Structures are given as structure tokens and as C-alpha cells.
Amino acid sequence: MRSLQIIENYLVARGCEIQKVRDHLVEFRLPGETSRTPGGRLSVARDGSLKMWHRYAEKGLAAGEPWHAAGGIRLGDKSTPALATHIDQLSAAMELSALTKVPKFSSEPQQRRSYDPEQVWRAADDLLQTAGLIPSRLHGRYRDGTDPKPVYKLLVSKDGVATAFSFRGDIALPAPWREGRQTSDGKKTMYVTGRDLGLDGDLAPPRSSSTLPRPAPAELRTTDLDLNRDTCKSWMAGFTPPTDHRHLVKGNAVLDGAELRVYPTEHRFAGTILVPMFRPDPMGGPDTLELCGAQHLMLKVAFNTDKIMAKGSHTVGAFVPFPGLDSLMKAMANDALAPIQAWLAVADKKKPLVICEGVATGLAIQQSGAGNTLCALSSNNVMVVAQWVKQTGLSNLFSGVVVATDHDIGRNAAGRLKSNAIPRALDAAKMTGFALAVPPANSQVGADARDLLGQGGPQAVRNFIASAASAAEVEKARADIFLPVKESQQASEPEFER
């Protein structure tokens, strides 16, 4: 397993979002982090030693074992505490805690009141609009009438504190807004609490001053209920996509859209295919799935894509099941939770469970009769979904489990794979013991199950899944994919830390 894949799997397993992977450096966001520029950095040296820090964490990161203090990283005129360990000490085991920031202040445990962040957000938003600010189409951004671009930004913390600041550096809002601390780049802020907003908070148990991270980040325990309600309502009012919909006829393959719905005609997304996303119940219910967002398959390309996640969706650990999507939506309770049995009742357990990336790929596999599918929506999610299937014992309910990847074998000038999809699928298969399926060697670069369906029909897809073998066997048989980068290429590449 390559160092960068180990690092990415480790971070994703802790709820982090991988933003960018550069030579020997991974940029990431912590669970719940909302900054435009990700603050987390993790570098790897040639000898396998690792160093991790967060540019917005004044007291550093709370990571626990095997990490230890490693001095400071100089960022401008400030120093940020760093942590260090070795690549061989990392594990992506889900029982380890998530990464968090070390609290700025420690105090004796005391009782406080906790506030619903959504309620705090709405109340603070009303206050800003009352003060004359104009909401932008970008969530949490506001104009002041003198500039067509957003000037102000609103943030709400997990503790029920709403903070506003101006990109111009200065801000003046009427009571109950109060002056807050400056941002790291010197901008003034103002804030209000749940009590200032007149909200009724729940009495929370005393909080420990320990710097150890909490076992489950709050971001993974909340969903956007407004998005969920709209998704449920639109699903029930929607209709089966037309057979000539853009996403059903691409790649010389015609997909059956009976498992999907199109937003109703009166909806602002009319004509867009709605794909609800689920994840394991973050509160720990082993027999429950949670609706956590939706993917939009659009009629036309916008901003260089025709697929987009609905605003408010949580993607970490999310997946789309085929078949069973409609069964889960109809069994939904309280706009969030559905029994896992609603999916298992319609799945064909005589066929394998296939973990793949895209929705179209999953439809092609299920439609061809090759197996049931869980579409992980991203190669980042493949490991998380595979681990969940393994740990919950779902793998024992099916005739087998296959991790199916796309034929992303293209390489850059340095000789490295342009995409991490295949290495991530390989790692997931190794860690879980599931079989791995890679498209035939004569497939075009980037080919997936949908392409195979268009070129060779359902049998080609069934052959693809049936060809699945152990990770070691695939790694040996497809040396064309797993060839190491030549030393001469490595020597010419830029170094980050050695």
C-alpha cells in the first residue's frame, strides 16, 4: 500500500475531507470545517516519517496515538504546533477517534446550554437582514447594497455561537451583536449566542476539559433537515426519468431509470434526476440508514460538470443502493431514518454485493444482472463503505462482495497514475478481504461498467464482475497498472519535505 493511500484512508476514516493531494503533501478539512481553504496539512518524508499540522489550530491538533508533539511549523509570523509519527504506525481502523482541534482554553467542567445550530443560523440570518444586509445566493454570504459581490460572512459553531465578519476587515452591527476576537488575518468579528437570540437551549452535561478528541464528531451526527424534507417530498411527487434523459443515454449504453426520479415540474430543479444518498446511522443504530443528501444529475453541463451534490449534503461514508432506493424512501421516518431491512428485503442475496463509485456504474451493474450495488459516489468513499459492509456483517448476507473500479490507468508525465481510484479500490480490497474487479486490460482508459454495457452488452458487465479476484492476484495479473514510478522520474520531481 503506498504512503499517500495510507494517509488518505486514515484521514477519511476520521471524517476528514481530502481537498488536494500534491507531491508528498495532503491538504484536508477537519469534520465540520467550513473554511474555503482547508487548514489541515500532512506531509510524508522519503523515510516514511509523517508530520501533521493545521494552520487555523492555535493550540494544534488532538490526534491521540500514535502521534506525538514535533515542535512548531512556521506560518508567516506565527507558529503552529505540529505532530509527528511514522507511516507504519498509521491504521485506518474505524474504532479510532476523529481528528479535532485542541481547545483554545481549558476550564473546570461546568453545565452549559446547547443550541440547535440550525435554529441559531436562522435567527442570526434574520438579524443580519434586519440590519440591512442582503443574502447572496452563496449560503452564508451577504451584500450591503454598495457592492454587487458578497461582503459579509456568517458562521455558526457547534456551541450555538453565530459569528459575522466582513471581507473588508471592519464590521459594525447593532445589539445584541457583540465585538468578538479578530480572525487569523486581522479582520474584526461580531458574535451573538443562542441566549442573545432568545432561543431555548437544552441543558447539556458538564463538558470535560480533556484535549482528547470526541469519539464521534458532531458534523457526522447532523443532517440538513430542510434538504431532507425537500428530497422526500420531491421523490414522492417526482416521476421516472424519460428514456432519453442525458444521463441514461451517454456512452452508447441505455440505462433503465426506473430506480430514479426526476424533480416535479413545479420544482426549481425540474428536469434534474434526483438521487438520494444514505449513510450508516451516525448515532450508532446498526439496523438504520440515514438520508444524508442528494446528488443531482442535470440535463446539461454547468460549471464543467453535469453532476453536483445538493447543497447541505454530507458525503463522507455516503452511498446509493441499487436496488432498494424507492423502498428506503417510502420507509423513511422523520425525514431522516429508514430501516436497513427496506433495502435488504429487495436485494437479491444470491448475487454478489458490488461496491463501485458512480451512480451510472451502479445502474449498469445492477441492470445487467451482475449483482446488487452500493455506489460510493467517490473513490474517497470506497474504503469507508467497504469497511462498514465488513464490520456490520452485511458481507455474510450475500454470495460475495466485490469492489469494482473504473479503468483509470492514465499516467502523468512523472509516470504516476492520474487518478487514485484503482489504488484506493485495491487498498479497500486488501483491508476487507473482498474481491477486486478491474475492467479488462483491452478496455479504453477510464472505462467503467457503463462503457462495458454499451460496447459488449449485459454479458460484458457480468464477465467484468465475475472476473473479480483477490487483491494480490489482481495486483500480480495487472502489472501494467501497478508498475512503480522509475527512479529517474522520482529524482526529477519537486520535493516538499525530506
C-alpha positions as CSV (number, residue, x, y, z in Angstrom):
1,M,0.0,0.0,0.0
2,R,1.5,3.3,-1.0
3,S,2.2,6.0,1.6
4,L,-0.3,8.5,0.2
5,Q,-3.1,6.0,0.0
6,I,-2.5,5.0,3.7
7,I,-2.6,8.7,4.7
8,E,-5.8,9.4,2.7
9,N,-7.5,6.3,4.1
10,Y,-6.5,7.3,7.6
11,L,-8.0,10.8,7.2
12,V,-11.2,9.7,5.5
13,A,-11.8,7.1,8.2
14,R,-11.7,10.0,10.7
15,G,-14.4,12.0,8.9
16,C,-11.9,14.4,7.2
17,E,-12.4,15.7,3.7
18,I,-9.5,15.3,1.3
19,Q,-9.1,18.6,-0.6
20,K,-5.9,18.2,-2.6
21,V,-3.0,15.7,-2.9
22,R,0.3,17.1,-4.1
23,D,3.7,15.6,-4.1
24,H,4.3,14.3,-0.6
25,L,1.6,16.6,0.9
26,V,-2.1,16.1,1.6
27,E,-4.4,19.0,2.3
28,F,-7.6,18.2,4.3
29,R,-10.5,19.7,6.2
30,L,-11.5,18.5,9.7
31,P,-15.0,17.3,10.3
32,G,-17.3,20.3,10.3
33,E,-14.6,22.7,9.0
34,T,-16.2,25.4,6.8
35,S,-13.2,27.5,5.7
36,R,-12.8,27.9,2.0
37,T,-9.1,27.0,2.2
38,P,-8.6,23.7,4.0
39,G,-6.4,24.2,7.1
40,G,-5.1,20.7,7.6
41,R,-1.7,19.6,6.2
42,L,0.0,16.2,6.4
43,S,3.4,15.7,4.8
44,V,5.4,12.5,4.2
45,A,9.2,12.3,4.0
46,R,11.2,9.8,1.9
47,D,11.9,7.7,5.0
48,G,8.2,7.4,5.8
49,S,8.1,9.9,8.7
50,L,5.0,12.0,8.8
51,K,4.3,15.5,10.1
52,M,0.8,16.9,10.5
53,W,-0.5,20.4,11.5
54,H,-3.5,22.7,11.0
55,R,-2.9,26.4,10.1
56,Y,-6.1,27.5,11.9
57,A,-5.5,25.5,15.1
58,E,-3.7,27.8,17.6
59,K,-3.1,25.0,20.1
60,G,-2.6,22.3,17.5
61,L,-4.4,19.1,16.7
62,A,-5.8,16.5,19.1
63,A,-4.9,13.3,17.4
64,G,-4.1,10.7,20.1
65,E,-1.8,7.7,19.5
66,P,0.5,7.2,17.6
67,W,1.0,10.9,17.1
68,H,3.5,12.9,19.3
69,A,4.5,16.6,19.6
70,A,7.0,17.7,17.0
71,G,7.6,21.3,17.6
72,G,6.1,24.1,15.5
73,I,5.5,24.9,11.8
74,R,6.3,28.5,11.0
75,L,3.4,30.1,9.0
76,G,4.2,33.8,8.4
77,D,4.8,35.5,11.7
78,K,3.0,32.7,13.7
79,S,4.0,29.2,14.7
80,T,1.5,26.2,14.7
81,P,2.1,23.1,16.8
82,A,2.9,20.0,14.7
83,L,2.5,16.3,15.3
84,A,4.7,13.5,14.0
85,T,4.7,9.8,13.6
86,H,5.8,7.1,11.0
87,I,3.7,5.8,8.2
88,D,4.0,2.2,9.6
89,Q,2.2,3.3,12.7
90,L,-1.0,4.5,11.0
91,S,-4.2,2.5,10.8
92,A,-7.5,3.3,9.1
93,A,-9.4,1.3,11.7
94,M,-12.8,2.9,12.3
95,E,-12.6,2.5,16.1
96,L,-10.0,5.2,16.4
97,S,-11.3,8.7,17.2
98,A,-11.7,11.6,14.7
99,L,-9.3,14.4,14.4
100,T,-10.2,17.7,16.2
101,K,-8.5,20.9,17.2
102,V,-7.1,21.2,20.7
103,P,-9.4,23.6,22.7
104,K,-8.0,27.2,23.0
105,F,-9.0,27.4,26.6
106,S,-9.3,24.7,29.3
107,S,-11.6,25.2,32.3
108,E,-13.3,23.2,35.0
109,P,-16.3,21.2,33.8
110,Q,-19.5,23.2,34.0
111,Q,-23.1,22.9,32.9
112,R,-23.9,24.8,29.7
113,R,-26.9,25.0,27.4
114,S,-26.6,23.5,23.9
115,Y,-28.5,25.1,21.0
116,D,-29.6,23.7,17.7
117,P,-27.2,25.2,15.1
118,E,-30.0,25.3,12.5
119,Q,-32.1,27.5,14.8
120,V,-29.2,29.7,15.7
121,W,-28.4,30.1,12.0
122,R,-31.9,31.2,11.1
123,A,-32.2,33.6,14.0
124,A,-28.8,35.2,13.2
125,D,-29.7,35.4,9.5
126,D,-32.9,37.3,10.4
127,L,-30.8,39.7,12.5
128,L,-28.4,40.4,9.6
129,Q,-31.3,41.0,7.2
130,T,-32.9,43.3,9.7
131,A,-29.6,45.2,9.9
132,G,-29.9,45.8,6.1
133,L,-27.7,43.1,4.7
134,I,-28.8,41.2,1.6
135,P,-28.4,37.4,1.4
136,S,-26.3,36.2,-1.5
137,R,-27.1,33.0,-3.5
138,L,-23.9,31.7,-1.7
139,H,-25.0,30.2,1.6
140,G,-23.8,32.4,4.5
141,R,-22.7,35.4,2.3
142,Y,-24.3,38.8,2.3
143,R,-24.2,42.1,0.4
144,D,-24.6,45.6,1.9
145,G,-26.2,47.3,-1.1
146,T,-23.0,49.2,-2.1
147,D,-21.2,46.2,-3.7
148,P,-22.7,43.6,-6.0
149,K,-20.4,41.0,-4.5
150,P,-20.8,39.4,-1.1
151,V,-19.0,41.5,1.6
152,Y,-20.1,39.7,4.9
153,K,-20.0,36.1,6.0
154,L,-21.9,34.3,8.7
155,L,-20.6,31.2,10.6
156,V,-22.3,29.2,13.3
157,S,-20.4,26.9,15.6
158,K,-21.4,23.6,17.2
159,D,-21.8,25.5,20.5
160,G,-24.5,27.8,19.2
161,V,-22.4,30.9,18.6
162,A,-23.1,32.9,15.4
163,T,-20.1,34.9,14.2
164,A,-20.1,37.5,11.4
165,F,-17.2,39.3,9.7
166,S,-16.6,41.5,6.7
167,F,-14.1,40.8,3.9
168,R,-13.3,44.5,4.1
169,G,-11.9,43.9,7.6
170,D,-14.3,46.1,9.6
171,I,-17.9,45.4,10.8
172,A,-20.5,47.3,12.9
173,L,-23.8,45.6,13.8
174,P,-26.4,46.7,16.3
175,A,-27.1,44.9,19.6
176,P,-27.3,42.1,20.5
177,W,-24.2,41.7,18.3
178,R,-21.0,42.0,20.4
179,E,-17.4,42.5,19.4
180,G,-15.5,39.3,19.1
181,R,-11.9,38.2,18.5
182,Q,-10.1,39.1,15.4
183,T,-9.7,36.4,12.7
184,S,-6.2,35.0,12.0
185,D,-5.7,37.6,9.2
186,G,-6.8,40.5,11.4
187,K,-10.4,41.0,10.4
188,K,-12.8,42.2,13.1
189,T,-15.7,40.0,14.1
190,M,-19.0,40.3,16.0
191,Y,-21.0,37.5,17.5
192,V,-24.2,36.5,19.3
193,T,-25.1,33.5,21.3
194,G,-28.2,31.3,21.5
195,R,-29.2,33.1,24.6
196,D,-28.8,36.5,22.9
197,L,-31.1,35.3,20.2
198,G,-33.8,34.3,22.7
199,L,-33.6,30.6,22.0
200,D,-34.3,27.9,24.4
201,G,-31.3,25.6,24.8
202,D,-31.1,22.2,26.3
203,L,-29.2,21.8,29.5
204,A,-26.1,19.9,28.5
205,P,-24.0,17.6,30.7
206,P,-20.7,19.0,32.0
207,R,-18.0,19.1,29.4
208,S,-14.6,17.7,30.1
209,S,-11.6,19.9,29.6
210,S,-9.6,16.9,28.2
211,T,-7.8,17.6,24.9
212,L,-8.7,14.1,23.7
213,P,-11.0,14.1,20.6
214,R,-14.6,13.1,21.0
215,P,-15.4,9.7,19.6
216,A,-17.9,11.0,17.0
217,P,-17.7,14.5,15.5
218,A,-21.0,16.4,15.7
219,E,-20.9,17.2,12.0
220,L,-21.4,13.5,11.3
221,R,-24.5,13.5,13.6
222,T,-26.5,16.2,11.9
223,T,-28.3,16.4,8.6
224,D,-29.8,19.3,6.7
225,L,-33.5,18.7,7.6
226,D,-34.7,21.2,5.0
227,L,-32.8,19.4,2.3
228,N,-34.1,16.0,3.6
229,R,-37.7,17.3,3.6
230,D,-37.4,18.6,0.1
231,T,-35.7,15.4,-1.1
232,C,-38.5,13.2,0.4
233,K,-41.3,15.5,-1.0
234,S,-39.7,15.7,-4.4
235,W,-39.2,11.9,-4.6
236,M,-42.8,11.2,-3.8
237,A,-44.0,13.8,-6.2
238,G,-41.4,13.1,-8.9
239,F,-41.6,10.8,-11.9
240,T,-39.5,8.2,-13.6
241,P,-36.8,9.9,-15.9
242,P,-37.6,10.0,-19.6
243,T,-35.8,7.3,-21.5
244,D,-33.8,9.9,-23.5
245,H,-32.5,11.8,-20.4
246,R,-28.9,12.8,-20.8
247,H,-27.7,10.6,-18.0
248,L,-29.4,7.5,-19.3
249,V,-28.1,7.5,-22.9
250,K,-24.5,8.5,-22.5
251,G,-21.6,6.3,-23.6
252,N,-23.6,4.2,-26.2
253,A,-25.4,2.5,-23.3
254,V,-29.1,2.9,-22.5
255,L,-29.7,2.7,-18.8
256,D,-33.0,1.9,-17.1
257,G,-34.0,4.8,-14.9
258,A,-36.9,3.1,-13.1
259,E,-34.9,3.2,-9.9
260,L,-34.6,7.0,-10.1
261,R,-36.9,10.1,-10.0
262,V,-36.9,13.4,-11.8
263,Y,-37.9,16.5,-9.8
264,P,-41.5,17.5,-10.4
265,T,-42.3,20.2,-13.0
266,E,-43.0,22.9,-10.4
267,H,-39.7,22.4,-8.7
268,R,-36.7,24.8,-9.3
269,F,-34.7,21.7,-10.4
270,A,-37.3,20.4,-12.8
271,G,-35.8,18.0,-15.3
272,T,-32.9,17.1,-13.0
273,I,-32.6,13.5,-11.8
274,L,-32.8,13.2,-8.0
275,V,-30.5,10.6,-6.4
276,P,-31.0,10.3,-2.6
277,M,-27.9,9.4,-0.7
278,F,-27.7,7.3,2.5
279,R,-25.1,6.6,5.2
280,P,-25.0,4.4,8.3
281,D,-26.8,5.9,11.2
282,P,-24.1,8.1,12.8
283,M,-25.8,7.7,16.2
284,G,-24.9,4.0,16.1
285,G,-28.1,2.3,15.1
286,P,-26.9,-0.9,13.3
287,D,-30.2,-1.5,11.6
288,T,-30.8,2.0,10.4
289,L,-29.7,4.2,7.5
290,E,-29.8,7.9,7.4
291,L,-30.8,10.1,4.4
292,C,-27.8,12.5,4.2
293,G,-28.2,14.4,1.0
294,A,-28.8,14.0,-2.7
295,Q,-26.9,14.0,-6.0
296,H,-28.3,16.0,-8.9
297,L,-27.9,14.5,-12.5
298,M,-28.5,17.6,-14.6
299,L,-29.9,17.9,-18.1
300,K,-26.9,20.0,-19.3
301,V,-23.4,20.8,-18.4
302,A,-22.9,23.7,-15.9
303,F,-19.5,24.8,-14.5
304,N,-17.8,22.0,-16.4
305,T,-20.0,19.2,-14.9
306,D,-23.4,17.7,-15.2
307,K,-23.4,16.1,-11.7
308,I,-23.4,18.0,-8.5
309,M,-24.2,17.4,-4.8
310,A,-27.2,19.2,-3.4
311,K,-26.2,22.0,-1.0
312,G,-26.2,20.6,2.5
313,S,-25.3,17.0,1.6
314,H,-22.9,15.0,3.7
315,T,-20.7,12.9,1.5
316,V,-18.4,11.1,4.0
317,G,-19.5,7.5,4.1
318,A,-22.4,8.1,1.8
319,F,-23.7,5.7,-0.8
320,V,-26.6,4.9,-3.2
321,P,-28.1,1.4,-3.2
322,F,-29.5,-0.4,-6.2
323,P,-32.0,-1.9,-6.0
324,G,-33.8,-0.6,-2.9
325,L,-33.7,3.2,-3.3
326,D,-37.5,3.6,-3.6
327,S,-38.1,1.1,-0.8
328,L,-35.9,3.1,1.6
329,M,-37.5,6.4,0.6
330,K,-41.0,5.0,1.3
331,A,-39.9,3.6,4.6
332,M,-38.4,6.9,5.7
333,A,-39.3,8.2,9.2
334,N,-38.9,11.8,10.5
335,D,-37.3,12.9,7.2
336,A,-34.1,11.2,8.1
337,L,-34.0,7.5,9.1
338,A,-35.0,4.3,7.3
339,P,-34.7,0.7,8.3
340,I,-31.9,-1.1,6.5
341,Q,-34.3,-4.0,6.1
342,A,-36.2,-1.9,3.5
343,W,-33.1,-2.3,1.3
344,L,-32.2,-5.9,2.2
345,A,-35.8,-7.1,1.5
346,V,-35.5,-6.2,-2.2
347,A,-31.8,-7.1,-2.7
348,D,-31.0,-10.4,-4.5
349,K,-28.8,-12.1,-1.9
350,K,-27.9,-14.9,-4.4
351,K,-25.9,-12.4,-6.3
352,P,-22.8,-10.5,-5.0
353,L,-22.8,-7.1,-3.4
354,V,-20.7,-4.8,-5.6
355,I,-19.2,-1.6,-4.2
356,C,-18.5,0.9,-7.0
357,E,-18.1,4.6,-7.5
358,G,-20.7,6.3,-9.7
359,V,-24.5,6.1,-10.0
360,A,-24.4,5.2,-13.7
361,T,-21.8,2.5,-13.0
362,G,-24.0,1.0,-10.3
363,L,-27.1,1.1,-12.5
364,A,-25.2,-0.7,-15.3
365,I,-24.1,-3.5,-12.9
366,Q,-27.5,-4.0,-11.4
367,Q,-29.3,-3.7,-14.7
368,S,-27.0,-6.3,-16.3
369,G,-27.8,-8.8,-13.5
370,A,-24.2,-8.9,-12.3
371,G,-25.1,-8.0,-8.7
372,N,-26.5,-5.6,-6.2
373,T,-24.7,-2.3,-5.9
374,L,-23.7,0.3,-3.4
375,C,-22.5,3.4,-5.3
376,A,-19.9,5.2,-3.1
377,L,-20.1,8.3,-5.2
378,S,-16.3,8.9,-4.9
379,S,-13.2,6.9,-4.7
380,N,-12.6,8.5,-1.3
381,N,-15.7,6.7,0.0
382,V,-14.9,3.2,-1.3
383,M,-12.8,2.3,1.7
384,V,-15.3,3.7,4.2
385,V,-18.3,1.9,2.6
386,A,-16.3,-1.4,2.3
387,Q,-15.3,-1.3,6.0
388,W,-18.9,-0.7,7.0
389,V,-20.1,-3.7,5.0
390,K,-17.4,-5.8,6.6
391,Q,-17.8,-4.6,10.2
392,T,-21.6,-4.9,10.2
393,G,-21.6,-8.4,8.8
394,L,-23.6,-7.4,5.7
395,S,-21.0,-9.2,3.7
396,N,-22.2,-12.5,5.1
397,L,-25.7,-12.0,3.7
398,F,-24.6,-12.0,0.1
399,S,-23.0,-14.6,-2.1
400,G,-19.9,-12.4,-2.1
401,V,-18.6,-8.8,-2.1
402,V,-16.8,-7.2,-4.9
403,V,-15.0,-3.9,-5.1
404,A,-15.4,-2.7,-8.7
405,T,-13.2,0.1,-10.0
406,D,-13.0,2.1,-13.2
407,H,-10.2,1.6,-15.7
408,D,-8.4,4.8,-14.6
409,I,-4.9,3.8,-15.8
410,G,-3.8,7.1,-17.3
411,R,-0.5,8.4,-16.1
412,N,1.0,11.8,-15.9
413,A,4.4,13.0,-17.1
414,A,6.1,11.7,-13.9
415,G,4.7,8.3,-14.5
416,R,2.2,8.3,-11.7
417,L,-1.5,7.3,-12.1
418,K,-3.5,10.4,-12.7
419,S,-6.4,9.0,-10.6
420,N,-6.2,7.3,-7.2
421,A,-9.4,5.3,-7.9
422,I,-7.6,1.9,-8.6
423,P,-5.1,2.2,-5.7
424,R,-8.0,3.1,-3.3
425,A,-10.1,0.2,-4.5
426,L,-7.0,-2.1,-4.1
427,D,-6.5,-0.9,-0.6
428,A,-10.1,-1.4,0.3
429,A,-10.0,-5.0,-1.1
430,K,-6.8,-5.7,0.9
431,M,-8.1,-4.4,4.1
432,T,-11.5,-6.2,4.0
433,G,-10.6,-9.3,2.1
434,F,-13.2,-8.6,-0.6
435,A,-12.6,-9.4,-4.2
436,L,-11.4,-6.7,-6.6
437,A,-12.7,-6.3,-10.2
438,V,-10.8,-4.2,-12.7
439,P,-12.1,-3.8,-16.4
440,P,-10.2,-5.9,-18.9
441,A,-6.8,-4.8,-20.0
442,N,-8.0,-4.0,-23.5
443,S,-10.6,-1.5,-22.2
444,Q,-10.2,2.1,-23.0
445,V,-8.7,4.4,-20.4
446,G,-11.4,5.4,-17.9
447,A,-13.9,2.7,-19.0
448,D,-16.4,1.7,-16.4
449,A,-19.3,-0.8,-16.2
450,R,-21.5,1.6,-18.2
451,D,-19.0,1.7,-21.1
452,L,-18.7,-2.1,-21.0
453,L,-22.5,-2.3,-21.2
454,G,-22.5,-0.1,-24.3
455,Q,-19.8,-2.0,-26.0
456,G,-20.5,-5.6,-25.2
457,G,-24.0,-5.7,-23.6
458,P,-25.0,-7.1,-20.2
459,Q,-22.7,-10.2,-20.6
460,A,-19.7,-7.9,-20.8
461,V,-20.6,-6.4,-17.4
462,R,-21.3,-9.8,-15.9
463,N,-17.9,-11.1,-17.1
464,F,-16.3,-8.0,-15.6
465,I,-17.8,-8.7,-12.1
466,A,-17.2,-12.4,-12.4
467,S,-13.5,-11.8,-13.1
468,A,-13.1,-10.4,-9.6
469,A,-10.2,-11.9,-7.7
470,S,-8.2,-11.3,-4.6
471,A,-6.2,-8.0,-4.3
472,A,-2.9,-9.9,-4.5
473,E,-4.0,-11.8,-7.7
474,V,-5.2,-8.6,-9.4
475,E,-2.0,-6.8,-8.5
476,K,0.1,-9.6,-10.0
477,A,-2.1,-10.0,-13.1
478,R,-2.3,-6.3,-13.9
479,A,1.3,-5.3,-13.6
480,D,0.6,-2.6,-16.2
481,I,-1.4,-0.7,-13.6
482,F,0.9,-1.2,-10.6
483,L,4.3,-0.6,-12.1
484,P,6.4,1.5,-9.8
485,V,7.5,5.0,-10.8
486,K,11.0,5.0,-12.2
487,E,13.8,6.3,-10.0
488,S,14.8,8.8,-12.7
489,Q,11.2,10.2,-12.7
490,Q,11.2,10.4,-8.9
491,A,14.5,12.3,-8.9
492,S,13.2,14.9,-11.2
493,E,10.1,15.6,-9.2
494,P,9.8,18.6,-6.8
495,E,10.4,17.7,-3.1
496,F,8.3,19.0,-0.2
497,E,10.0,17.6,2.8
498,R,12.8,15.0,3.1
